[in-house]
Amino acid sequence: MDSVFQEIYEKYHHHVFQFLFYLVKNRETAEDLVQEVYIRVLKSYHRFEGKSSEKTWLFSIARNVAIDHFRKQKSWKQRLLESFDWNRQDVRDTSPLPEEIALKNEHIRVIYKSLDHCTIDQRSVIILRYIESLSITETAQVLGWTESKVKTTQHRALKAIKKILEEEAGKEGRTIEKIPME
């Protein structure tokens, strides 16, 4: 099992990290979630039936870990907001965020920010299809959806991204190339 786990880790850890990073948009959180993914892999590898590739199985686990993280964050943020005295405490951090430093390239920044206007499902499809280069079938396996739902979600995500990119280009008085909707 150790050699199998090591092989899976070496082969896919960068892809899993990248997938989670695009979802949570925080390096440290993504690193923590990757660890959680591999803890779940260790606990459940004996149940892996091989009906899908190891990569799609890992992305399914990563997606579930991210969903669990978002559920926990929602309750954590709510508790923090309820206990924070907005009249007494002033919180300011003027230093740039790591994401801001990493996204100095304007075009990449706009595309990256356009993902914020997508739902989590749309963002997941875009990341899996265009960043991780999974097929429609593999993406459907990861998400536990039909291929039709993946195609529909992808189309809606690309439409939302295109709209944002066109708005940004319009603000700057330039045009953008056609974005394929497939």
C-alpha positions as CSV (number, residue, x, y, z in Angstrom):
1,M,0.0,0.0,0.0
2,D,2.8,2.4,0.8
3,S,4.3,2.2,-2.7
4,V,0.9,2.5,-4.3
5,F,0.1,5.6,-2.1
6,Q,3.5,7.1,-2.9
7,E,2.9,6.6,-6.6
8,I,-0.5,8.2,-6.5
9,Y,0.8,11.1,-4.5
10,E,3.8,11.8,-6.8
11,K,1.6,11.4,-9.9
12,Y,-1.3,13.6,-8.9
13,H,-0.5,15.8,-5.9
14,H,0.2,18.9,-8.0
15,H,-3.1,18.5,-9.9
16,V,-5.1,18.0,-6.7
17,F,-3.4,21.1,-5.1
18,Q,-4.1,23.2,-8.2
19,F,-7.8,22.1,-8.3
20,L,-8.3,22.9,-4.7
21,F,-6.3,26.2,-4.9
22,Y,-8.6,27.4,-7.7
23,L,-11.6,26.5,-5.6
24,V,-10.6,28.0,-2.3
25,K,-8.2,30.7,-3.6
26,N,-5.9,30.4,-0.6
27,R,-2.5,28.5,-0.7
28,E,-2.4,27.5,2.9
29,T,-6.0,26.3,2.9
30,A,-5.4,24.4,-0.3
31,E,-2.4,22.7,1.2
32,D,-4.4,21.7,4.3
33,L,-7.1,20.3,2.1
34,V,-4.7,18.3,0.0
35,Q,-3.5,16.7,3.2
36,E,-7.2,15.9,4.0
37,V,-7.6,14.4,0.6
38,Y,-4.7,12.0,1.0
39,I,-5.8,11.1,4.5
40,R,-9.2,10.0,3.0
41,V,-7.3,8.2,0.2
42,L,-5.3,6.2,2.8
43,K,-8.5,5.3,4.7
44,S,-10.6,4.4,1.6
45,Y,-8.2,3.0,-1.0
46,H,-9.3,-0.5,-0.3
47,R,-12.7,0.5,-1.5
48,F,-11.5,1.9,-4.8
49,E,-13.1,-0.4,-7.4
50,G,-11.3,0.9,-10.5
51,K,-14.5,1.9,-12.2
52,S,-12.9,5.2,-13.0
53,S,-9.3,6.3,-13.3
54,E,-7.4,7.1,-10.1
55,K,-7.2,10.7,-11.2
56,T,-11.0,11.1,-11.4
57,W,-11.4,9.2,-8.1
58,L,-8.9,11.7,-6.5
59,F,-10.7,14.7,-7.9
60,S,-14.0,13.3,-6.5
61,I,-12.5,13.1,-3.1
62,A,-10.9,16.6,-3.5
63,R,-14.3,18.0,-4.5
64,N,-16.0,16.5,-1.4
65,V,-13.2,17.8,0.8
66,A,-13.7,21.3,-0.6
67,I,-17.4,21.1,-0.1
68,D,-16.9,20.1,3.5
69,H,-14.5,23.0,3.9
70,F,-17.0,25.5,2.5
71,R,-19.7,24.1,4.9
72,K,-17.4,24.5,7.9
73,Q,-16.3,28.0,6.7
74,K,-19.8,29.2,6.4
75,S,-20.6,28.4,10.1
76,W,-17.2,29.6,11.2
77,K,-17.6,32.9,9.4
78,Q,-21.1,33.3,10.8
79,R,-19.9,32.8,14.4
80,L,-17.1,35.3,13.9
81,L,-19.4,37.9,12.4
82,E,-21.8,37.5,15.3
83,S,-19.0,37.9,17.9
84,F,-17.1,40.8,16.3
85,D,-17.8,44.3,17.6
86,W,-17.7,46.4,14.5
87,N,-17.9,49.7,16.4
88,R,-14.8,49.1,18.6
89,Q,-12.5,47.1,16.5
90,D,-10.8,48.3,13.3
91,V,-9.1,45.6,11.2
92,R,-6.8,46.8,8.3
93,D,-4.2,45.0,6.4
94,T,-2.5,47.1,3.7
95,S,0.0,44.5,2.5
96,P,-0.9,42.8,-0.8
97,L,-2.4,39.4,-0.6
98,P,-0.3,36.5,-2.1
99,E,-3.0,36.1,-4.8
100,E,-2.6,39.8,-5.7
101,I,1.1,39.4,-6.1
102,A,0.8,36.3,-8.1
103,L,-1.8,37.8,-10.4
104,K,0.0,40.9,-11.6
105,N,-0.6,39.9,-15.2
106,E,-3.8,41.8,-16.0
107,H,-5.2,39.3,-18.4
108,I,-4.8,36.4,-16.0
109,R,-6.2,38.5,-13.2
110,V,-9.3,39.3,-15.1
111,I,-9.9,35.6,-16.0
112,Y,-9.1,34.5,-12.5
113,K,-11.5,37.1,-11.0
114,S,-14.2,36.1,-13.6
115,L,-14.3,32.7,-11.9
116,D,-15.7,34.5,-8.8
117,H,-18.9,35.2,-10.9
118,C,-19.4,31.5,-11.4
119,T,-21.1,29.1,-9.1
120,I,-19.0,26.5,-7.3
121,D,-20.3,23.9,-9.8
122,Q,-19.4,26.1,-12.8
123,R,-16.0,26.8,-11.3
124,S,-15.4,23.1,-10.7
125,V,-16.3,22.3,-14.3
126,I,-14.0,25.0,-15.7
127,I,-11.1,23.9,-13.5
128,L,-11.5,20.3,-14.4
129,R,-12.1,20.8,-18.1
130,Y,-9.6,23.6,-18.9
131,I,-7.0,23.6,-16.3
132,E,-6.8,19.9,-15.5
133,S,-7.8,18.9,-19.1
134,L,-10.2,16.2,-18.2
135,S,-12.7,15.0,-20.7
136,I,-16.5,15.6,-20.4
137,T,-16.8,11.9,-19.3
138,E,-14.0,12.2,-16.7
139,T,-15.5,15.5,-15.4
140,A,-18.9,13.8,-15.1
141,Q,-17.3,11.0,-13.1
142,V,-15.5,13.3,-10.8
143,L,-18.6,15.4,-10.1
144,G,-21.0,12.4,-10.1
145,W,-23.1,14.0,-12.8
146,T,-24.3,13.1,-16.3
147,E,-22.3,14.2,-19.3
148,S,-25.2,16.4,-20.3
149,K,-25.1,18.3,-17.0
150,V,-21.4,18.8,-17.4
151,K,-21.9,20.3,-20.9
152,T,-24.7,22.5,-19.7
153,T,-22.8,23.8,-16.7
154,Q,-19.7,24.3,-18.8
155,H,-21.7,26.3,-21.3
156,R,-23.2,28.5,-18.6
157,A,-19.8,29.0,-17.0
158,L,-18.2,30.1,-20.2
159,K,-21.1,32.4,-20.9
160,A,-20.7,34.1,-17.5
161,I,-16.9,34.4,-18.0
162,K,-17.3,35.8,-21.5
163,K,-19.7,38.4,-20.2
164,I,-17.2,39.5,-17.5
165,L,-14.3,39.6,-19.9
166,E,-16.4,41.7,-22.4
167,E,-17.4,44.1,-19.6
168,E,-13.7,44.5,-18.5
169,A,-12.6,45.0,-22.1
170,G,-15.4,47.5,-22.6
171,K,-14.2,49.5,-19.6
172,E,-10.7,49.7,-21.0
173,G,-12.0,50.5,-24.5
174,R,-10.6,47.4,-26.2
175,T,-12.1,44.3,-27.8
176,I,-11.5,40.7,-26.9
177,E,-11.1,37.7,-29.1
178,K,-14.1,35.3,-29.5
179,I,-14.4,32.9,-26.7
180,P,-15.4,29.4,-27.9
181,M,-18.6,28.2,-26.2
182,E,-17.7,24.5,-26.5
